[in-house]
């Protein structure tokens, strides 16, 4: 099914989507509240991690289930063919490449899924905490 919007119209629509989500802000506030300070946002790294601990070389990504393709093939929640499948598959491929690139530069990378943070915030905080303690 072709996109019902022109390329220019779709670009304008997509540009309205904020890069920082409420979930990311909520997660950062909880990190701070639990004493996990020292993180940076908008840190210049490949893939634009949502949260970066530069001293510990830890990059945290909070990935939206739809946009980053959480089990969309396995769960049968496959988006319409064409534009969306290509877009999401490109996101999946890019995410793998970014992780490999950061790890090759000595960074530790955590990718948290939207549903994980919503379901068990503390478990996600604990993942970050455990990696910070390793450094």
Backbone as a printed PyTorch tensor [residue, N CA C, xyz], in Angstrom:
tensor([[[  0.8540,  -1.1790,   0.0000],
         [  0.0000,   0.0000,   0.0000],
         [  0.8970,   1.2380,   0.0000]],

        [[  0.7520,   2.0890,  -0.9760],
         [  1.5880,   3.2870,  -1.0250],
         [  1.1870,   4.2780,   0.0710]],

        [[  2.1520,   5.0710,   0.4620],
         [  1.8880,   6.1110,   1.4510],
         [  0.8870,   7.0960,   0.8600]],

        [[ -0.1000,   7.4840,   1.6600],
         [ -1.1170,   8.3960,   1.1350],
         [ -0.6560,   9.8510,   1.1140]],

        [[  0.5280,  10.1070,   1.6650],
         [  1.0800,  11.4570,   1.6550],
         [  2.2630,  11.5230,   0.6970]],

        [[  2.5050,  12.6960,   0.1690],
         [  3.6920,  12.8950,  -0.6690],
         [  4.9280,  12.8190,   0.2250]],

        [[  6.0840,  12.6750,  -0.3860],
         [  7.3240,  12.5980,   0.3770],
         [  7.5260,  13.8540,   1.2220]],

        [[  7.2110,  15.0140,   0.6480],
         [  7.3660,  16.2810,   1.3710],
         [  6.3850,  16.3780,   2.5400]],

        [[  5.1260,  15.9610,   2.3110],
         [  4.1200,  16.0100,   3.3760],
         [  4.4920,  15.0490,   4.5020]],

        [[  4.9520,  13.8350,   4.1380],
         [  5.3530,  12.8560,   5.1540],
         [  6.5330,  13.3960,   5.9550]],

        [[  7.4700,  14.0320,   5.2990],
         [  8.6270,  14.5970,   5.9850],
         [  8.1880,  15.6610,   6.9930]],

        [[  7.2490,  16.4860,   6.6050],
         [  6.7450,  17.5320,   7.5020],
         [  6.0440,  16.9110,   8.7110]],

        [[  5.2520,  15.8790,   8.4830],
         [  4.5530,  15.1910,   9.5710],
         [  5.5650,  14.5690,  10.5330]],

        [[  6.5540,  13.8760,   9.9800],
         [  7.5440,  13.1940,  10.8110],
         [  8.4070,  14.1870,  11.5910]],

        [[  8.6340,  15.3620,  11.0450],
         [  9.4550,  16.3570,  11.7350],
         [  8.7790,  16.8820,  12.9970]],

        [[  7.4760,  16.7030,  13.1060],
         [  6.7350,  17.1590,  14.2840],
         [  6.8850,  16.2110,  15.4760]],

        [[  7.3990,  15.0060,  15.2100],
         [  7.5750,  14.0350,  16.2820],
         [  8.7800,  14.4430,  17.1170]],

        [[  8.5600,  14.5870,  18.4110],
         [  9.6250,  15.0240,  19.3050],
         [ 10.6530,  13.9140,  19.4640]],

        [[ 11.9110,  14.3030,  19.5870],
         [ 12.9630,  13.3050,  19.7190],
         [ 13.0820,  12.8010,  21.1600]],

        [[ 12.6570,  13.5820,  22.1170],
         [ 12.6730,  13.1570,  23.5110],
         [ 11.2480,  12.8410,  23.9400]],

        [[ 11.0670,  11.6490,  24.4840],
         [  9.7260,  11.2310,  24.8870],
         [  9.5100,  11.4460,  26.3860]],

        [[  8.2660,  11.4170,  26.7860],
         [  7.9340,  11.5340,  28.2070],
         [  8.5390,  10.3790,  28.9870]],

        [[  8.5980,   9.2170,  28.3640],
         [  9.1700,   8.0410,  29.0180],
         [ 10.6510,   8.2530,  29.3280]],

        [[ 11.3840,   8.8500,  28.4030],
         [ 12.8050,   9.1310,  28.6320],
         [ 12.9860,  10.1200,  29.7850]],

        [[ 12.1630,  11.1420,  29.8100],
         [ 12.2380,  12.1410,  30.8820],
         [ 11.9210,  11.4910,  32.2240]],

        [[ 10.8770,  10.6750,  32.2640],
         [ 10.4850,   9.9430,  33.4690],
         [ 11.6350,   9.0530,  33.9410]],

        [[ 12.2730,   8.3540,  33.0110],
         [ 13.3750,   7.4540,  33.3390],
         [ 14.5550,   8.2440,  33.9060]],

        [[ 14.8880,   9.3630,  33.2750],
         [ 15.9980,  10.1990,  33.7650],
         [ 15.7210,  10.7270,  35.1680]],

        [[ 14.4880,  11.1580,  35.4120],
         [ 14.1400,  11.6650,  36.7490],
         [ 14.3060,  10.5740,  37.7990]],

        [[ 13.9250,   9.3630,  37.4380],
         [ 14.0560,   8.2520,  38.3820],
         [ 15.5260,   7.9040,  38.6230]],

        [[ 16.3450,   7.9440,  37.5730],
         [ 17.7900,   7.7350,  37.7540],
         [ 18.3460,   8.7480,  38.7480]],

        [[ 17.9990,  10.0060,  38.5480],
         [ 18.4830,  11.0830,  39.3990],
         [ 18.0110,  10.8890,  40.8400]],

        [[ 16.7230,  10.5320,  40.9780],
         [ 16.1420,  10.3400,  42.3040],
         [ 16.8530,   9.2210,  43.0670]],

        [[ 17.3250,   8.2120,  42.3270],
         [ 17.9960,   7.0840,  42.9720],
         [ 19.5060,   7.2820,  43.0800]],

        [[ 19.9600,   8.5150,  42.8210],
         [ 21.3620,   8.8510,  43.0120],
         [ 22.2760,   8.5070,  41.8490]],

        [[ 21.7090,   8.1230,  40.7190],
         [ 22.5260,   7.7810,  39.5460],
         [ 22.7260,   9.0370,  38.7010]],

        [[ 23.4620,   9.9680,  39.2790],
         [ 23.6870,  11.2580,  38.6330],
         [ 24.9080,  11.1790,  37.7340]],

        [[ 25.2320,  12.2610,  37.0730],
         [ 26.4210,  12.3200,  36.2390],
         [ 26.1660,  11.9600,  34.7890]],

        [[ 24.9130,  11.7360,  34.4490],
         [ 24.6060,  11.4200,  33.0520],
         [ 24.4830,  12.6970,  32.2380]],

        [[ 24.5780,  12.5340,  30.9450],
         [ 24.4170,  13.6380,  30.0030],
         [ 23.3520,  13.2710,  28.9880]],

        [[ 22.7110,  14.2980,  28.4660],
         [ 21.7720,  14.1050,  27.3640],
         [ 22.2970,  14.9190,  26.1890]],

        [[ 21.8660,  14.5800,  25.0020],
         [ 22.3420,  15.2360,  23.7780],
         [ 23.8580,  15.1490,  23.6500]],

        [[ 24.4190,  14.0570,  24.1120],
         [ 25.8670,  13.8310,  24.0290],
         [ 26.2060,  13.3770,  22.6170]],

        [[ 27.2660,  13.8950,  22.0900],
         [ 27.6360,  13.6130,  20.6950],
         [ 28.2540,  12.2190,  20.5610]],

        [[ 27.3940,  11.2570,  20.2980],
         [ 27.8280,   9.8870,  20.0340],
         [ 27.0090,   9.3410,  18.8720]],

        [[ 27.5320,   8.3700,  18.1600],
         [ 26.7370,   7.7540,  17.0890],
         [ 25.4220,   7.2050,  17.6390]],

        [[ 24.3470,   7.4210,  16.9220],
         [ 23.0400,   6.9240,  17.3260],
         [ 22.2880,   7.7930,  18.3070]],

        [[ 22.9170,   8.8410,  18.8010],
         [ 22.2920,   9.7670,  19.7500],
         [ 21.6500,   9.0340,  20.9340]],

        [[ 22.4600,   8.4370,  21.8070],
         [ 21.8770,   7.7550,  22.9750],
         [ 21.0160,   8.7140,  23.7900]],

        [[ 19.9960,   8.1620,  24.4440],
         [ 19.0870,   8.9790,  25.2450],
         [ 19.7590,   9.4630,  26.5200]],

        [[ 20.6250,   8.6090,  27.0850],
         [ 21.3210,   8.9360,  28.3200],
         [ 22.7550,   8.4390,  28.1670]],

        [[ 23.7170,   9.2750,  28.5530],
         [ 25.1240,   8.8920,  28.4360],
         [ 25.8250,   9.1880,  29.7560]],

        [[ 26.5710,   8.2080,  30.2360],
         [ 27.4650,   8.3930,  31.3680],
         [ 28.8760,   8.4100,  30.7730]],

        [[ 29.3970,   9.6190,  30.4590],
         [ 30.6760,   9.7000,  29.7460],
         [ 31.8590,   9.0980,  30.5030]],

        [[ 31.9550,   9.3400,  31.8080],
         [ 33.0980,   8.8330,  32.5840],
         [ 33.1310,   7.3070,  32.5840]],

        [[ 31.9660,   6.6870,  32.6480],
         [ 31.8890,   5.2270,  32.6740],
         [ 31.7470,   4.6290,  31.2780]],

        [[ 31.6590,   5.4850,  30.2750],
         [ 31.4760,   5.0620,  28.8790],
         [ 30.2760,   4.1140,  28.7490]],

        [[ 29.1310,   4.6100,  29.2280],
         [ 27.8840,   3.8500,  29.1650],
         [ 26.8530,   4.6530,  28.3800]],

        [[ 26.2870,   4.0350,  27.3590],
         [ 25.2510,   4.6680,  26.5430],
         [ 23.9450,   3.9030,  26.7430]],

        [[ 22.8760,   4.6360,  27.0400],
         [ 21.5670,   4.0320,  27.2860],
         [ 20.5900,   4.5170,  26.2170]],

        [[ 19.9430,   3.5750,  25.5600],
         [ 18.9060,   3.8800,  24.5830],
         [ 17.5820,   3.3630,  25.1290]],

        [[ 16.5400,   4.1630,  25.0050],
         [ 15.1910,   3.7130,  25.3390],
         [ 14.4280,   3.6870,  24.0200]],

        [[ 14.1850,   2.4740,  23.5320],
         [ 13.6160,   2.2890,  22.2040],
         [ 12.1150,   2.0710,  22.2540]],

        [[ 11.3970,   2.8160,  21.4270],
         [  9.9670,   2.6120,  21.2770],
         [  9.6940,   1.2750,  20.6030]],

        [[  8.7270,   0.5310,  21.1230],
         [  8.4380,  -0.8030,  20.5970],
         [  8.1040,  -0.7740,  19.1090]],

        [[  7.2630,   0.1500,  18.6890],
         [  6.8720,   0.2100,  17.2790],
         [  8.0350,   0.6690,  16.4070]],

        [[  8.6380,   1.7950,  16.7560],
         [  9.6530,   2.4200,  15.9030],
         [ 10.8970,   1.5720,  15.7260]],

        [[ 11.2260,   0.7840,  16.7500],
         [ 12.4440,  -0.0190,  16.6820],
         [ 12.1510,  -1.4950,  16.4620]],

        [[ 10.8830,  -1.8220,  16.1940],
         [ 10.5070,  -3.1530,  15.7410],
         [ 10.6020,  -4.2490,  16.7720]],

        [[ 10.1310,  -3.9940,  17.9930],
         [ 10.1910,  -5.0360,  19.0100],
         [  9.3760,  -6.2460,  18.5670]],

        [[ 10.0740,  -7.3180,  18.2710],
         [  9.4620,  -8.6000,  17.9020],
         [  8.3040,  -8.4640,  16.9300]],

        [[  8.3560,  -7.5110,  16.0400],
         [  7.2110,  -7.3070,  15.1560],
         [  7.0070,  -8.4690,  14.2100]],

        [[  8.0450,  -9.1770,  13.8780],
         [  7.8700, -10.3530,  13.0250],
         [  7.3850, -11.5380,  13.8530]],

        [[  7.9670, -11.7310,  15.0410],
         [  7.6080, -12.8480,  15.9010],
         [  6.1870, -12.7080,  16.4350]],

        [[  5.8320, -11.5170,  16.8990],
         [  4.5220, -11.2900,  17.5010],
         [  3.4010, -11.1490,  16.4850]],

        [[  3.7540, -11.0670,  15.2210],
         [  2.7200, -10.9200,  14.1980],
         [  2.1410,  -9.5230,  14.1270]],

        [[  2.8020,  -8.5780,  14.7570],
         [  2.3470,  -7.1800,  14.7100],
         [  3.1360,  -6.4580,  13.6220]],

        [[  3.0470,  -7.0010,  12.4360],
         [  3.8080,  -6.4590,  11.3290],
         [  3.0760,  -5.2530,  10.7600]],

        [[  3.7790,  -4.1240,  10.6230],
         [  3.1280,  -2.9350,  10.0520],
         [  2.8100,  -3.1600,   8.5730]],

        [[  1.9850,  -2.2920,   8.0130],
         [  1.6360,  -2.4360,   6.5940],
         [  2.8910,  -2.5150,   5.7260]],

        [[  2.7860,  -3.2980,   4.6670],
         [  3.9350,  -3.4600,   3.7630],
         [  4.3260,  -2.1200,   3.1650]],

        [[  5.5010,  -2.1080,   2.6210],
         [  5.9630,  -0.8940,   1.9560],
         [  6.6970,   0.0110,   2.9060]],

        [[  6.2630,   1.2460,   2.9650],
         [  6.9760,   2.3000,   3.6790],
         [  7.3310,   1.9050,   5.1170]],

        [[  6.3440,   1.4880,   5.9160],
         [  6.5880,   1.2630,   7.3330],
         [  7.5030,   0.0800,   7.5770]],

        [[  7.3350,  -0.9960,   6.8240],
         [  8.2250,  -2.1430,   7.0180],
         [  9.6610,  -1.7760,   6.6750]],

        [[  9.8370,  -1.0420,   5.5830],
         [ 11.1870,  -0.6140,   5.1970],
         [ 11.7710,   0.3140,   6.2610]],

        [[ 10.9640,   1.2560,   6.7370],
         [ 11.4150,   2.2290,   7.7440],
         [ 11.8550,   1.5200,   9.0180]],

        [[ 11.0190,   0.6200,   9.5080],
         [ 11.3290,  -0.0660,  10.7650],
         [ 12.5190,  -1.0050,  10.5850]],

        [[ 12.5970,  -1.6940,   9.4520],
         [ 13.7410,  -2.5770,   9.2200],
         [ 15.0370,  -1.7730,   9.1490]],

        [[ 14.9850,  -0.5890,   8.5580],
         [ 16.1670,   0.2740,   8.5370],
         [ 16.5560,   0.6820,   9.9580]],

        [[ 15.5590,   0.9680,  10.8020],
         [ 15.8370,   1.3100,  12.2020],
         [ 16.5130,   0.1440,  12.9180]],

        [[ 15.9990,  -1.0750,  12.7100],
         [ 16.5660,  -2.2660,  13.3470],
         [ 18.0190,  -2.4470,  12.9020]],

        [[ 18.2510,  -2.3590,  11.6110],
         [ 19.6050,  -2.5290,  11.0750],
         [ 20.5420,  -1.4450,  11.5960]],

        [[ 20.0550,  -0.2040,  11.6300],
         [ 20.8720,   0.9120,  12.1240],
         [ 21.2050,   0.7140,  13.6060]],

        [[ 20.2280,   0.2570,  14.4040],
         [ 20.4670,   0.0320,  15.8340],
         [ 21.5940,  -0.9750,  16.0510]],

        [[ 21.5810,  -2.0670,  15.2880],
         [ 22.6300,  -3.0880,  15.4160],
         [ 23.9950,  -2.5010,  15.0550]],

        [[ 24.0230,  -1.7150,  14.0110],
         [ 25.2760,  -1.1030,  13.5540],
         [ 25.8140,  -0.1330,  14.6090]],

        [[ 24.9280,   0.6590,  15.1980],
         [ 25.3220,   1.6460,  16.2130],
         [ 25.8960,   0.9430,  17.4410]],

        [[ 25.2300,  -0.1260,  17.8880],
         [ 25.7190,  -0.8650,  19.0520],
         [ 27.1190,  -1.4010,  18.7750]],

        [[ 27.3070,  -2.0100,  17.6210],
         [ 28.6200,  -2.5600,  17.2570],
         [ 29.6790,  -1.4600,  17.2170]],

        [[ 29.3260,  -0.3170,  16.6510],
         [ 30.2660,   0.7910,  16.5530],
         [ 30.6660,   1.3130,  17.9290]],

        [[ 29.6800,   1.5100,  18.7990],
         [ 29.9820,   2.0130,  20.1410],
         [ 30.8080,   1.0030,  20.9300]],

        [[ 30.4350,  -0.2720,  20.8380],
         [ 31.1810,  -1.2990,  21.5720],
         [ 32.6160,  -1.4060,  21.0660]],

        [[ 32.8150,  -1.2220,  19.7680],
         [ 34.1790,  -1.2730,  19.2270],
         [ 35.0300,  -0.1100,  19.7320]],

        [[ 34.3720,   0.9590,  20.1780],
         [ 35.0750,   2.1170,  20.7320],
         [ 35.1830,   2.0510,  22.2530]],

        [[ 34.8030,   0.8960,  22.8280],
         [ 34.9500,   0.7030,  24.2690],
         [ 33.7600,   1.1200,  25.1110]],

        [[ 32.6340,   1.4160,  24.4810],
         [ 31.4380,   1.8180,  25.2170],
         [ 30.6100,   0.5880,  25.5740]],

        [[ 29.9640,   0.6630,  26.7310],
         [ 28.9460,  -0.3310,  27.0820],
         [ 27.6110,   0.2610,  26.6250]],

        [[ 26.7450,  -0.5850,  26.0960],
         [ 25.4750,  -0.1100,  25.5490],
         [ 24.3320,  -0.9020,  26.1670]],

        [[ 23.3150,  -0.1730,  26.6270],
         [ 22.0720,  -0.7890,  27.0970],
         [ 20.9610,  -0.2920,  26.1940]],

        [[ 20.1890,  -1.2220,  25.6680],
         [ 18.9940,  -0.8660,  24.8990],
         [ 17.8000,  -1.3640,  25.7040]],

        [[ 17.0040,  -0.4340,  26.1930],
         [ 15.8000,  -0.7680,  26.9520],
         [ 14.5890,  -0.5590,  26.0550]],

        [[ 13.6470,  -1.4740,  26.1330],
         [ 12.4220,  -1.3510,  25.3550],
         [ 11.3860,  -0.5520,  26.1330]],

        [[ 10.5880,   0.1690,  25.4070],
         [  9.5060,   0.9740,  25.9810],
         [  8.6520,   0.1370,  26.9380]],

        [[  8.2510,  -1.0610,  26.5100],
         [  7.3760,  -1.8800,  27.3560],
         [  8.0970,  -2.3600,  28.6190]],

        [[  9.4210,  -2.5450,  28.5610],
         [ 10.1820,  -2.9440,  29.7440],
         [ 10.1650,  -1.8310,  30.7920]],

        [[ 10.4070,  -0.6130,  30.3400],
         [ 10.4290,   0.5260,  31.2590],
         [  9.0440,   0.7270,  31.8690]],

        [[  8.0090,   0.6100,  31.0550],
         [  6.6420,   0.7780,  31.5560],
         [  6.2480,  -0.3380,  32.5220]],

        [[  6.6940,  -1.5450,  32.2580],
         [  6.2910,  -2.6960,  33.0680],
         [  7.0630,  -2.7710,  34.3830]],

        [[  8.3790,  -2.5700,  34.3270],
         [  9.2150,  -2.7150,  35.5250],
         [ 10.3480,  -1.6950,  35.5020]],

        [[ 10.0130,  -0.4850,  35.8660],
         [ 10.9760,   0.6160,  35.8690],
         [ 12.1910,   0.2820,  36.7180]],

        [[ 11.9640,  -0.2870,  37.8960],
         [ 13.0790,  -0.5560,  38.8030],
         [ 14.0660,  -1.5580,  38.2130]],

        [[ 13.5770,  -2.5640,  37.5200],
         [ 14.4820,  -3.5370,  36.8950],
         [ 15.3720,  -2.8510,  35.8560]],

        [[ 14.8130,  -1.9060,  35.1230],
         [ 15.5900,  -1.1590,  34.1200],
         [ 16.6270,  -0.2620,  34.7860]],

        [[ 16.2370,   0.3860,  35.8710],
         [ 17.1690,   1.2150,  36.6440],
         [ 18.3010,   0.3320,  37.1740]],

        [[ 17.9490,  -0.8560,  37.6570],
         [ 18.9490,  -1.7700,  38.1980],
         [ 19.9440,  -2.2260,  37.1310]],

        [[ 19.4940,  -2.3820,  35.8810],
         [ 20.4070,  -2.7360,  34.7990],
         [ 21.4640,  -1.6500,  34.6050]],

        [[ 20.9950,  -0.4090,  34.6210],
         [ 21.9270,   0.7190,  34.4720],
         [ 22.8750,   0.7470,  35.6710]],

        [[ 22.3140,   0.6210,  36.8460],
         [ 23.1140,   0.6650,  38.0810],
         [ 24.1890,  -0.4240,  38.0700]],

        [[ 23.8380,  -1.6310,  37.6690],
         [ 24.8180,  -2.7170,  37.6940],
         [ 25.9630,  -2.4650,  36.7160]],

        [[ 25.6820,  -1.9000,  35.5630],
         [ 26.7530,  -1.5900,  34.6270],
         [ 27.6140,  -0.4310,  35.1070]],

        [[ 27.0040,   0.5190,  35.7910],
         [ 27.7800,   1.6340,  36.3320],
         [ 28.7130,   1.1480,  37.4390]],

        [[ 28.2740,   0.1630,  38.2050],
         [ 29.0920,  -0.3650,  39.2940],
         [ 30.2720,  -1.1810,  38.7870]],

        [[ 30.1890,  -1.6890,  37.5630],
         [ 31.2780,  -2.4780,  36.9870],
         [ 32.4700,  -1.6120,  36.5990]],

        [[ 32.2610,  -0.3100,  36.4930],
         [ 33.3540,   0.5540,  36.0380],
         [ 34.0790,   1.2040,  37.1960]]])
